[in-house]
Amino acid sequence: EGDFKDGLPHGSGKKQWSTGEIYIGEWQNGLRHGKGDCTYKGGAKYSGSGKGVESIDGNIYEGDFKDGLPHGSGKKQWSTGEIYIGEWQNGLRHGKGDCTYKGGAKYSGSGKGVESIDGNIYEGDFKDG
């Protein structure tokens, strides 16, 4: 419910997901953008401007958003237990950051990282994810 432009939420509005999450705030081209309040399953709440908490497939991202994607500084915790705190660009890890893996292994760096993909480990240079 709220304002729409070209069939997408745009302006002020409210959305409730099947997970129980509720967002009331500003939208741009169908994406959360700007000031808003979010209430999560279990009662946790976030209120702010240009930042937010996003729950996607059991993974939690808290930090800066741009055009509905993690962008700037943020923290993401995957359902696997992996945690990354650092810089993001267009929804992908990009730049300086710290990663803690399931089991406690850690990586800290800039422009390089260790990525766990489908149980495989990649260590080396990263750009755009």
C-alpha positions as CSV (number, residue, x, y, z in Angstrom):
1,E,0.0,0.0,0.0
2,G,1.3,3.5,-0.8
3,D,2.6,5.5,-3.7
4,F,3.4,3.8,-7.1
5,K,5.2,4.9,-10.2
6,D,5.1,2.7,-13.3
7,G,3.6,-0.1,-11.3
8,L,6.4,-0.1,-8.6
9,P,6.5,1.3,-5.1
10,H,7.8,4.8,-5.4
11,G,7.5,7.5,-2.7
12,S,5.9,6.6,0.7
13,G,4.5,3.2,1.4
14,K,4.2,0.0,3.5
15,K,5.0,-3.6,2.6
16,Q,4.6,-6.7,4.6
17,W,6.4,-9.9,3.6
18,S,5.2,-13.5,4.3
19,T,8.2,-13.8,6.7
20,G,6.4,-11.2,9.0
21,E,8.8,-8.4,8.1
22,I,7.2,-5.0,7.7
23,Y,8.7,-1.9,6.1
24,I,7.1,1.5,6.3
25,G,9.0,4.3,4.6
26,E,10.4,5.7,1.4
27,W,10.7,3.7,-1.9
28,Q,12.4,4.4,-5.2
29,N,11.7,2.4,-8.3
30,G,10.4,-0.6,-6.2
31,L,13.3,-0.6,-3.8
32,R,13.6,0.6,-0.2
33,H,15.4,3.9,-0.4
34,G,15.8,6.7,2.1
35,K,14.1,7.0,5.5
36,G,12.1,4.1,6.8
37,D,11.2,1.8,9.7
38,C,11.5,-1.9,9.6
39,T,10.1,-4.5,12.0
40,Y,11.5,-8.0,11.7
41,K,10.1,-11.4,12.7
42,G,10.7,-11.7,16.4
43,G,10.2,-8.0,17.0
44,A,13.6,-6.5,16.2
45,K,13.3,-3.0,14.8
46,Y,15.4,-0.6,12.7
47,S,14.7,3.0,12.0
48,G,16.9,5.2,9.9
49,S,17.8,7.0,6.7
50,G,19.9,5.6,3.9
51,K,20.7,2.6,6.1
52,G,18.8,-0.5,6.9
53,V,18.7,-4.1,7.7
54,E,17.7,-6.6,5.1
55,S,16.9,-10.3,5.6
56,I,17.3,-12.4,2.5
57,D,17.1,-16.2,2.5
58,G,18.1,-16.4,6.1
59,N,21.1,-14.0,5.6
60,I,21.1,-10.7,7.5
61,Y,22.7,-7.5,6.1
62,E,22.9,-4.3,8.2
63,G,24.4,-1.2,6.7
64,D,24.3,1.3,3.8
65,F,22.1,0.7,0.8
66,K,22.0,2.3,-2.6
67,D,19.2,1.4,-5.1
68,G,18.1,-1.4,-2.8
69,L,21.5,-3.1,-2.7
70,P,24.3,-3.2,0.0
71,H,26.6,-0.3,-0.9
72,G,29.1,1.5,1.3
73,S,29.8,0.2,4.8
74,G,28.0,-2.8,6.2
75,K,27.9,-6.2,7.9
76,K,26.5,-9.4,6.5
77,Q,25.9,-12.6,8.4
78,W,25.1,-15.7,6.3
79,S,23.0,-18.5,7.6
80,T,26.2,-20.6,7.4
81,G,27.7,-18.5,10.2
82,E,30.1,-16.5,8.0
83,I,30.3,-12.8,8.8
84,Y,31.7,-10.1,6.7
85,I,32.2,-6.5,8.0
86,G,33.5,-4.0,5.5
87,E,32.9,-2.2,2.2
88,W,30.3,-3.1,-0.4
89,Q,29.6,-2.0,-3.9
90,N,26.4,-2.7,-5.8
91,G,25.5,-5.6,-3.5
92,L,28.9,-7.3,-3.6
93,R,31.9,-7.3,-1.2
94,H,34.4,-4.7,-2.6
95,G,37.4,-3.1,-0.9
96,K,38.5,-3.3,2.7
97,G,36.9,-5.8,5.0
98,D,37.1,-8.5,7.7
99,C,35.6,-11.9,7.3
100,T,35.1,-14.6,9.9
101,Y,34.3,-18.0,8.7
102,K,32.4,-20.9,10.3
103,G,34.9,-22.6,12.5
104,G,36.6,-19.3,13.4
105,A,39.1,-18.8,10.5
106,K,39.5,-15.0,9.8
107,Y,40.6,-12.9,6.9
108,S,41.3,-9.1,7.0
109,G,42.4,-7.2,3.9
110,S,41.7,-4.7,1.2
111,G,40.8,-5.7,-2.4
112,K,41.7,-9.3,-1.6
113,G,39.7,-11.9,0.3
114,V,38.8,-15.5,0.9
115,E,35.4,-16.5,-0.6
116,S,33.6,-19.7,0.4
117,I,31.4,-20.8,-2.5
118,D,29.5,-24.1,-2.3
119,G,32.0,-25.4,0.2
120,N,35.0,-24.5,-2.0
121,I,37.6,-21.9,-0.8
122,Y,39.0,-19.2,-3.1
123,E,41.8,-16.9,-1.9
124,G,43.0,-14.0,-4.0
125,D,42.1,-10.7,-5.7
126,F,38.4,-9.7,-5.8
127,K,36.7,-7.0,-7.7
128,D,32.9,-6.6,-7.7
129,G,32.3,-9.6,-5.4
